[in-house]
């Protein structure tokens, strides 16, 4: 299973509402978008430094799924960080 799929399943399991593969006005596609909170999650393959800076400059909080193989605990920890961002 891809890391992105694991993150999606974990976020859905927490009852969070988000959009997938959403085109943004700044010319990028968010793998996962929390529209109201302006939070974006990018898969590692889509997270070049320029894109991350441009999205942040447009007012989005950007979370990038870490590189390498992630176990279930690491996926949960990543989603914990995203959820903290939703509450702040």
Secondary structure, DSSP 8 states (H G I E B T S, - for coil): --HHHHHHHHHHHTT---EEEEE-TTS-EEEEEETTTTEEEE-GGG--HHHHHHHHHTT-EEEE--SS---HHHHHHHHHHHHHHHH-
